[in-house]
Amino acid sequence: MKIVTFDALGEKGIVRFIQDHAVDMPILYRAYDFDGDFYGDGFPKMFALEQRIFNAARKNSFDQDDLKEIAKWGGNHRNMGRLDRMDWKFKFTLYNNDEPLGWLKDEPENYVSVVKERIPGFSATYSTKLLHFAVPSVFGMLDTWLVRTFGEGDPDHQKYKFLKLAAINPVNKKTNKRTGWVISTTKTNWPSEYGTWIWILNSIADTLNKREIQCPHPKKFTDNNLRKAGIWYPADVEIALFSYAYEGRGEHILENQGSNVTDSRPKYLSSH
């Protein structure tokens, strides 16, 4: 992973976000809503998938059904047939004696590249989803909303620039219609900027933990040893950042909820 510092990312990036929103991170975490999976219910879909993938990861082996569950969770139904044709297990060493390998944090770009190259139908985004659920204490997802908000490619949604990575929305030459947002992986900044992203997530997590700003995990995550009570993991930071990024709703969440966020479903939130 390339060496970066907060200063190198500039005033408009990570430093300013922490200054502006460190105390807001628990609010953003609790406001997360993906496919109707929200905090008041304890994120049941995310919990079930993480428990499954986390257990598979500790055995350093993922079967076809594990990978299909990740695809289903993210809505990647187009490539399900390619996963159906898999007749092998994805052997991938991430743990030793139930502990994450010590060098994972230093080589995230290598690990995401292996996933993308070896799993049929898994894009850059879906490769990061596997790593998020497999080793939440090290990794987090990186999807197009996060890149559009914290990277490049969508001036309408860019807020704090963390990444030199672009999201693109190509035009289909046959239909002349947009095909949908994807992370551009054709330039040299992928997968290196995934390494930067993991450094950022780990750095924000460390900052929040040092400031004793606790992460409000649903109880079943701590009861089942997926989290340590109150401690931010990089995957938790990414969840909060996604809440901020998705449909540009971060400021709306903070303006309308402030410190009075409850366990009930926010009325203005919509699922993906």
C-alpha positions as CSV (number, residue, x, y, z in Angstrom):
1,M,0.0,0.0,0.0
2,K,1.4,3.4,-0.9
3,I,2.3,5.7,2.0
4,V,0.0,8.6,2.4
5,T,-0.6,11.2,5.2
6,F,-3.5,13.3,6.2
7,D,-1.6,16.5,5.1
8,A,-1.0,15.0,1.6
9,L,-4.7,14.6,1.1
10,G,-5.3,18.3,1.5
11,E,-7.6,20.6,3.5
12,K,-10.6,19.7,1.3
13,G,-10.2,16.0,1.9
14,I,-9.9,13.7,4.9
15,V,-8.7,16.3,7.4
16,R,-11.7,18.6,6.8
17,F,-14.1,15.7,6.9
18,I,-12.8,14.6,10.3
19,Q,-12.9,18.2,11.6
20,D,-16.5,18.6,10.3
21,H,-18.0,15.2,11.1
22,A,-16.1,13.1,13.5
23,V,-18.8,13.6,16.2
24,D,-21.5,12.8,13.6
25,M,-20.2,9.4,12.7
26,P,-22.5,7.5,15.1
27,I,-25.5,9.3,13.6
28,L,-24.4,8.4,10.1
29,Y,-23.8,4.8,11.1
30,R,-27.3,4.5,12.6
31,A,-28.8,6.1,9.5
32,Y,-27.5,3.4,7.2
33,D,-30.2,1.8,5.1
34,F,-29.6,-0.7,2.3
35,D,-32.5,-2.6,0.8
36,G,-34.6,-2.0,3.9
37,D,-31.9,-3.3,6.2
38,F,-31.8,-0.6,8.9
39,Y,-30.5,0.0,12.4
40,G,-33.8,-0.4,14.3
41,D,-33.9,-4.0,13.3
42,G,-30.1,-4.5,14.0
43,F,-29.2,-4.7,10.3
44,P,-30.4,-8.3,10.0
45,K,-29.4,-8.9,6.3
46,M,-26.0,-7.4,6.8
47,F,-25.6,-9.4,10.1
48,A,-26.5,-12.7,8.5
49,L,-24.2,-12.2,5.5
50,E,-21.3,-11.0,7.6
51,Q,-21.6,-14.0,10.0
52,R,-21.6,-16.4,7.1
53,I,-18.7,-14.8,5.2
54,F,-16.7,-14.1,8.3
55,N,-16.9,-17.8,9.3
56,A,-16.0,-18.9,5.8
57,A,-13.0,-16.5,5.8
58,R,-11.6,-18.0,9.0
59,K,-11.5,-21.3,7.2
60,N,-9.8,-19.6,4.3
61,S,-12.3,-21.0,1.8
62,F,-15.5,-19.7,0.1
63,D,-17.9,-21.9,-1.7
64,Q,-20.3,-21.1,-4.5
65,D,-23.2,-20.3,-2.2
66,D,-21.1,-17.9,-0.1
67,L,-20.3,-15.9,-3.2
68,K,-23.8,-16.0,-4.5
69,E,-25.1,-14.6,-1.2
70,I,-22.8,-11.6,-1.6
71,A,-24.0,-11.1,-5.2
72,K,-27.7,-11.3,-4.0
73,W,-27.1,-8.9,-1.2
74,G,-25.7,-6.3,-3.5
75,G,-28.3,-6.8,-6.2
76,N,-25.8,-8.3,-8.8
77,H,-28.3,-10.7,-10.4
78,R,-26.9,-10.3,-13.9
79,N,-23.8,-12.4,-13.2
80,M,-25.5,-15.1,-11.0
81,G,-25.3,-17.6,-13.9
82,R,-21.6,-17.3,-14.0
83,L,-21.4,-18.1,-10.3
84,D,-23.8,-21.0,-10.9
85,R,-21.2,-22.5,-13.2
86,M,-18.5,-22.5,-10.6
87,D,-17.6,-26.1,-9.6
88,W,-14.7,-25.2,-7.3
89,K,-14.1,-23.5,-3.9
90,F,-12.3,-20.2,-3.8
91,K,-9.3,-20.8,-1.5
92,F,-8.1,-17.5,-0.1
93,T,-5.9,-17.2,3.0
94,L,-6.9,-14.3,5.1
95,Y,-6.6,-15.7,8.7
96,N,-4.2,-17.7,10.7
97,N,-5.5,-19.3,14.0
98,D,-8.6,-17.1,13.7
99,E,-6.6,-13.9,13.5
100,P,-6.3,-11.8,10.4
101,L,-3.0,-12.0,8.7
102,G,-0.7,-9.3,10.0
103,W,0.1,-7.8,6.6
104,L,-3.4,-7.5,5.2
105,K,-3.6,-3.8,6.0
106,D,-0.3,-3.3,4.0
107,E,-1.5,-5.1,0.8
108,P,-5.2,-4.4,0.3
109,E,-4.7,-3.7,-3.4
110,N,-3.1,-7.2,-3.9
111,Y,-6.0,-8.9,-2.1
112,V,-8.7,-7.1,-4.0
113,S,-7.0,-7.9,-7.3
114,V,-6.9,-11.6,-6.5
115,V,-10.7,-11.6,-5.8
116,K,-11.5,-9.7,-8.9
117,E,-9.4,-11.9,-11.1
118,R,-10.5,-15.2,-9.8
119,I,-14.3,-14.9,-9.1
120,P,-16.3,-14.8,-12.3
121,G,-18.7,-11.8,-12.5
122,F,-17.2,-10.0,-9.5
123,S,-16.4,-6.4,-10.4
124,A,-14.2,-4.1,-8.4
125,T,-17.1,-3.1,-6.2
126,Y,-18.1,-6.7,-5.5
127,S,-14.6,-7.7,-4.8
128,T,-14.4,-5.1,-2.0
129,K,-17.7,-6.4,-0.6
130,L,-16.2,-9.8,-0.1
131,L,-13.3,-8.3,1.8
132,H,-15.6,-6.1,3.9
133,F,-17.5,-9.1,5.2
134,A,-14.5,-11.4,5.4
135,V,-12.2,-9.2,7.5
136,P,-14.2,-6.1,8.8
137,S,-11.4,-5.3,11.2
138,V,-9.1,-4.4,8.2
139,F,-11.2,-3.9,5.0
140,G,-14.3,-2.0,3.8
141,M,-16.3,-1.8,0.6
142,L,-15.8,0.8,-2.1
143,D,-18.8,1.4,-4.3
144,T,-19.7,4.0,-6.9
145,W,-21.6,6.2,-4.5
146,L,-18.5,6.5,-2.3
147,V,-16.3,7.2,-5.3
148,R,-18.7,9.8,-6.7
149,T,-18.7,11.6,-3.3
150,F,-15.1,11.1,-2.1
151,G,-13.4,10.7,-5.5
152,E,-13.8,11.9,-9.0
153,G,-16.2,11.7,-12.0
154,D,-19.4,13.2,-10.7
155,P,-19.1,16.9,-9.9
156,D,-22.8,17.0,-8.8
157,H,-22.1,14.7,-5.9
158,Q,-18.5,15.2,-5.0
159,K,-18.1,16.6,-1.5
160,Y,-14.8,15.8,0.2
161,K,-12.1,14.6,-2.2
162,F,-10.3,11.6,-0.6
163,L,-9.4,9.6,-3.7
164,K,-7.8,10.0,-7.1
165,L,-10.2,7.4,-8.4
166,A,-13.1,8.0,-10.8
167,A,-16.6,6.7,-11.2
168,I,-17.9,6.7,-14.8
169,N,-21.3,6.4,-16.4
170,P,-20.6,5.2,-20.0
171,V,-22.9,5.5,-22.9
172,N,-23.9,2.3,-24.8
173,K,-23.0,3.0,-28.4
174,K,-25.9,0.9,-29.7
175,T,-28.7,2.4,-27.6
176,N,-27.1,5.8,-26.9
177,K,-28.2,5.4,-23.3
178,R,-26.2,5.5,-20.1
179,T,-25.2,2.0,-18.8
180,G,-24.9,3.0,-15.1
181,W,-22.2,4.1,-12.8
182,V,-19.1,1.9,-12.3
183,I,-15.6,2.4,-10.9
184,S,-13.1,3.0,-13.6
185,T,-10.4,0.3,-13.4
186,T,-8.7,1.0,-16.7
187,K,-6.2,3.5,-15.4
188,T,-3.2,3.0,-13.1
189,N,-5.1,4.3,-10.0
190,W,-6.9,1.0,-9.6
191,P,-6.2,-1.0,-7.5
192,S,-3.7,1.4,-5.8
193,E,-6.5,3.8,-4.7
194,Y,-8.3,0.9,-3.0
195,G,-5.1,0.7,-0.8
196,T,-5.5,4.4,-0.1
197,W,-9.2,3.9,0.8
198,I,-8.3,1.2,3.3
199,W,-5.7,3.4,4.8
200,I,-8.3,6.2,5.2
201,L,-10.9,3.8,6.8
202,N,-8.3,2.5,9.3
203,S,-7.1,6.0,10.1
204,I,-10.6,7.4,10.7
205,A,-11.4,4.3,12.9
206,D,-8.2,4.9,14.9
207,T,-9.1,8.6,15.3
208,L,-12.6,7.9,16.5
209,N,-11.4,5.2,18.9
210,K,-8.7,7.5,20.4
211,R,-11.3,10.2,20.9
212,E,-13.6,7.7,22.5
213,I,-16.4,8.4,20.1
214,Q,-18.2,5.0,20.3
215,C,-19.7,3.0,17.5
216,P,-23.3,2.1,18.3
217,H,-23.2,-1.5,17.0
218,P,-26.4,-3.5,17.1
219,K,-26.2,-5.8,20.1
220,K,-26.1,-9.0,18.1
221,F,-22.9,-8.0,16.4
222,T,-21.1,-7.8,19.7
223,D,-23.0,-10.8,21.2
224,N,-21.7,-12.9,18.3
225,N,-18.1,-11.7,18.4
226,L,-18.3,-9.8,15.1
227,R,-17.5,-6.6,16.9
228,K,-16.0,-5.3,20.1
229,A,-18.5,-3.0,21.9
230,G,-18.0,0.6,21.0
231,I,-14.9,0.1,18.9
232,W,-14.9,1.3,15.3
233,Y,-13.7,-1.1,12.6
234,P,-12.8,0.1,9.1
235,A,-16.0,-1.6,7.9
236,D,-18.1,0.4,10.4
237,V,-16.5,3.7,9.2
238,E,-17.3,2.7,5.6
239,I,-21.0,2.1,6.6
240,A,-21.2,5.6,8.0
241,L,-19.5,7.1,5.0
242,F,-21.9,5.3,2.7
243,S,-24.8,6.9,4.6
244,Y,-23.3,10.3,3.9
245,A,-22.6,9.5,0.3
246,Y,-25.7,7.7,-0.9
247,E,-27.9,10.0,-3.0
248,G,-26.0,12.9,-1.5
249,R,-28.2,12.6,1.6
250,G,-25.5,13.1,4.3
251,E,-26.2,16.7,5.1
252,H,-29.9,16.0,5.1
253,I,-29.4,13.2,7.7
254,L,-27.4,15.6,9.9
255,E,-29.7,18.6,9.5
256,N,-32.9,16.6,10.2
257,Q,-31.7,14.2,12.9
258,G,-28.9,15.8,14.7
259,S,-28.2,14.1,18.0
260,N,-31.8,12.9,18.3
261,V,-31.5,9.9,15.9
262,T,-33.6,7.1,17.1
263,D,-33.8,3.4,16.6
264,S,-36.8,3.7,14.3
265,R,-36.6,3.9,10.5
266,P,-36.1,7.5,9.3
267,K,-39.0,8.4,7.2
268,Y,-37.0,10.2,4.5
269,L,-34.6,7.3,3.9
270,S,-35.2,5.0,0.9
271,S,-33.5,1.8,0.2
272,H,-31.3,1.2,-2.8
